[in-house]
Amino acid sequence: MSRYADTFASLLSVFTKLPSNCNDTTPAVSVDNVALPVVYAVAFSAAQKAGGGRVTRDALQQTLEFSGLPRHVTGQIVLTADTGADSLAQRDFNLALAMVALAQKNMSPTLESVMFHKEDLPVPELDGVETLISSSNMHSSMPPGRGRLDAPDDPWSSASAGPGAVASSTAALGSMSLATNGTETASLPANADSTKKEHQQRTAGRDSSASQTFVPGINMDELQWKLDKEDVSIKESAERGGIVFKHTNYEISTRSFSSMVVRRYRDFDWISNYLVTRYPYRMHANIPPKGFPVDRKFLDNRIKGLTRFASAILRIPFLRRDALVIQFFTNTDEFGHVLKVGNLDMEAEDIDVEDELGSTPWPEVQQTYAAFDDFYAQVARDEERYRTQITSLEKIARYKQAIGDELNVYSDTMRLINAPRESVSGSRKFHVQAASKRTLDSNLNELSMSFSDASLLEKAHGEVQKTISAEYLRRVYDVVISMKLMMDRMRRMEKRKDIQRVCERNDANRKAMAQLNGESPVPDSDRSSTDRLERLLREDAAELQLLNHEQRCIEARFYLELARYKCYESFLQTHYHGYIEEQIKHHTMTLNAWKQALSTADDLPTDPLGFIS
């Protein structure tokens, strides 16, 4: 921190003093009596400079951009520190910087965490913020690619730049609990009730659209988010299987396993059902539908679908390690034989909820699961959106193909003009080609070639739209369908109604037991009833424990899979970057082709007399 000390040591004398306009709504949690590093004073002066003499919410957001944290993390910190006044007091500003320091150390950036770590707060790192002291324009000194805080109304929105940013933000905000109404409800110790009440009063009425739940307990292996990467290639095998009724075999080459095996569609279908049975509360790859290959188009589409299915399996870390999945991609024996001799574990996975969730508080998981129907509706909207986008790209591809075909027809008609003609009766003077006519024919022939080139460019562009852009969106669409199918399974398998039924039965048995115990002494005739009720109570207790465990597993897995689902949105950058880059490339090549055609068109003769003399 020496680079700050030399230039801004004079600011230390006023560092811990509050401004005269300190708002009465400042929180009980503060760092007023803590010896803070000089970077706090430097950053406060920078924020005042950016806000025109006062620290506004936007000025605080801009200052925190120098922390290097993802924008949605700094945005949440701003929301937590903001008291609702026109400007922030230095006390609130210092709290924001303390939360930034915690986030940079992968700790929860909440007021409660600041309170717990008040005596050992890490030093916030704001590289370059001192340059704002002499800058007249805050935006000119901001790191590239940064912007102001925005509060999207979509609970799924994420400002992270990619899986790496997701990893750091989810680790930092793992234990922050946000209620569905936008009020922070992070878990507090028993002796902090007053702090919790004041904190909830401060945050009441804020924009609920800014609420976000961040999850630390998911594997952030970047491969799983890169939907454009394919580890598998599949092609039709030359040899068909079967003795009487022939079926199509597929050759599967896997780069990561350096293997090549032959499988039929039934094998793919079996492994898909196995994964759903073994891991019922997780998203899985979508297998193309069943059907008999009646034509080449059906077979080609099936091969594409199976390739997406197989590649999606190998992108997911826990599936790549599954013993049967490894056998499917590496064992050269017929898969039916592998299943017969193998010792298969078909039981549903047992989830260690505490280990899976890590430091995430259980109330946050319950709040997320309470909004299950809202998330399901969002997934349904995602499904409709991506399906519409895919349909639009396919239409554009067909239009491009049609434009290319018509340009080619137009090009052919221009060539027909140059065909030799027979002389007709009458004076031959008007049938002898003049110089202008010969120039016209030559240039029209060149224009015909330019139109033909434009035709090829349009067709190629249409093919790219269909085979790359639309294909990428299909992979995102597959993720959406996977999430929807998983949520459908969870709905069918949830245990809340069963828990309620057992609890009601248990209450009835306890009441009956209490009535019997109220009779003193218990008659011998009722001893059998007492024993039966005791047995039923023990059975209910055991069943209730099992049902509660299964329900906790469902809720925890939904919480984690929801985080994975959101992380897949990071792939949209790859998709749209490639799509727009291809548009630029296509239009640049098309523009050059038409410029060349324009040069030829300008050389066409324009003198009418030149065609008859």
Secondary structure, DSSP 8 states (H G I E B T S, - for coil): -HHHHHHHGGGGGGTT---TT--TT--S---TTS---THHHHHHHHHHHHTTSS--HHHHHHHHGGG---HHHHHHHHHHH--SSSS--HHHHHHHHHHHHHHHTT---SHHHHHHTGGG------TTGGGGGG-S-GGGGS-TT-------S-TT-----SHHHHHHHHHHTTT--B-TTS-B-----GGGHHHHHHHHHHHTTS-GGG-------S---GGGG-TT--SEEEEE-SS-B-SSS-B-EEEEEETTTTEEEEEEHHHHHHHHHHHHHHSTTS------------SHHHHHHHHHHHHHHHHHHHHSHHHHT-HHHHHHHH--S-HHHHHHHS----S-----HHHHHTT--HHHHHHHHHTHHHHHHHHHHHHHHHHHHHHHHHHHHHHHHHHHHHHHHHHHHHHHTTS-----SS-GGGGS--HHHHHHHHHHHHHHHHHHHHHHHHHHHHHHIIIIIHHHHHHHHHHHHHHHHHHHHHHHH--HHHHHHHHHHHHHHHHHHHHHHTSSS--HHHHHHHHHHHHHHHHHHHHHHHHHHHHHHHHHHHHHHHHHHHHGGGHHHHHHHHHHHHHHHHHHHHHHHHHHHHHHHHTS---GGGGT-
